[in-house]
């Protein structure tokens, strides 16, 4: 999404404009996919985290998780989980962030070696032995426990 390119480049205002436009267009589209809505809301969550707006991030991620779960699309649920991990990291709970990131990988079914947010968080949350253990613990959760962990935003 173009909004992600602006967000990752640090242009938060333009990123927000693109996300808002995309959400507005979804609301008028006859057959809008809940997965696309979840991805836009997850991006809004990352944007809010980067701006220090944790309450807004939590609200966007909660809504994103609901949309992703309604479609039963685990790779999209995993993308939301990366946003949840980002939020926990912004709150200063690196261990929980690492566990959530591992749970997201578990739900995705494999490591994400392409998405910038996932790469950034994986680098930040797996370098220390205690965090690597928390990440590994998240990867061993069964599906129900991984989903429950992601839902505790």
TABEL-V739229 format. One record per backbone hydrogen bond with DSSP energy under -1.0 kcal/mol. CO is the residue of the C=O (numbers start at 1). NH is the residue of the N-H. Records with the same first field share a line. If there is no record, write none. Layout:
BEGIN
CO->NH ; NH
END
This chain:
BEGIN
1->5
2->6
3->7
4->8
5->9
6->11
7->10
10->12
11->15
12->16
13->17
14->18
15->19
16->20
17->21
18->22
19->23
20->24
21->25
22->26
23->27
26->29
33->37
34->38
35->39
36->40
37->41
38->42
39->43
40->44
41->45
42->46
43->47
44->48
45->49
46->50
47->51
48->53
49->52
52->54
53->57
54->58
55->59
56->60
57->61
58->62
59->63
60->64
61->65
62->66
63->67
64->68
65->69
66->70
68->73
73->77
74->78
75->79
76->80
77->81
78->82
79->83
80->84
81->85
82->86
83->87
84->88
85->89
86->90
87->91
88->93
89->92
92->94
93->97
94->98
95->99
96->100
97->101
98->102
99->103
100->104
101->105
102->106
103->107
104->108
105->109
115->119
116->120
117->121
118->122
119->123
120->124
121->125
128->132
129->133
130->134
131->135
132->136
133->137
134->138
135->139
142->146
143->147
144->148
145->149
146->150
147->151
149->152
151->153
END
